[in-house]
């Protein structure tokens, strides 16, 4: 029986569900701070953040439609026979994107609970954060169908915090504080220059816009994918951008700056803050649950391609979920939770994503020029426009990521970004060594393979 394919509205709904949720709650405060708490600059940052992701996302459409493989960019690298870079890509994505996203959601969850309790022991709460993470992971490993049931519940609740804030802004909001013309102009030039053209703030929005590329993951299931996929991406980014701008305006209308930081709930009654935080806790649980469900697919793909031990393909006998893949991600996330704060993690995330996107763009250019099965959807001039702007965006966000890692860092913590950057760099020679050893072992097992290749070459 042929599977019914998804139309524009179905894919758009999937994209919005995957993107809008807890990420805006995690990043909003940091974006505000990096924009100098200036309302005009904050709104500008969210608009630019949405615009700059379009070229790189549009570029993903052609290889996604051409090859329709699990693992997307990782699979495309292997298709180009860039095995070492595929190894690097997969490990960077696992270590510094997937695990970081899980750790960020876990820390955000316990930060809310800590604020509720009023008890402020940092390491106790980090320990509790790890316990909650393993409890959520344990439900997926030991309880059958837990991930499917829970995701439906969280999907329904996902938009509630944003809708709740918009309603509260209509009831309690005012333009007398942050949204009046004086506040808009206050320290505008200093904030702009101090933010070095707002690059760090714009870079921070990457976390909130991740998910808008979802249509490229499901191209095999989309009707008339060549036309529908770009339309969904454009519409999805536009809607997400609008929602984030409205959310920013709503927070600004009910908040005020206290001691240099934006208190987004300053004008709200206490019950409203409690309701919002309670729902946010539920949604962060859902976010962790979703990350564990979907991020394990890359670990499995790497295991299939022998860039990771085959043991990580093993499924739980209770739930059928990839048990060891989940445990790996949870273990790495736990290390991040113990030694980092959310803002540091967002810096790691943006640095890794910017680096990966430079490689992905280069790989797509190579496949378009060299792979016979590559389907060219865009005209040449449009394709190269996307490529140029994709590189520009990646370089700017890469610079912004380094700035995020160094902003406000204390000397005693400088080792954290240094270790992270060294690990990213060292993964390349590790990949070379891995494939060198593999080739040696292969030749030792099949010593006649080289001779047969030479005979065939001489015959030609």
Secondary structure, DSSP 4 states (H G I P E B T S, - for coil): -PPPPB-HHHHHHHHHHHHSSHHHHHHHHHHHHHTTT-HHHHHHHHHHHHHHTHHHHHHHHHHHHHH--TTHHHHHHHHTT-HHHHHHHHHHHIIIIIHHHHHHHHHHHHHHHHHHH----HHHHHHHHHHHHHHHHHHHHHSTTHHHHHHHHHHHHTTHHHHHHHHHHHHH--SSSSSSHHHHHTTHHHHHHHTTTTHHHHHHTHHHHTTTTGGGGSGGGBTTHHHHHHHHHHHHHHHHHHHHHHHHHHHHHH-EEETTEEETTTTS-HHHHHHHHHHHHHHHHHHHHHHHHHHHHHHHHHHHTTSS-GGGGPBPTTT-SBHHHHHHHHHHHHHHHHH--HHHHHHHHHHHHHHHHHHHHHHHHHHHHH-TT----S-HHHHHHHHHHHHHHHHHHHHHHHHHHHTT--GGGHHHHHHHHHHHHHHHHHHHHHHHHHHHHHHHH-TTHHHHHHHHHHH-
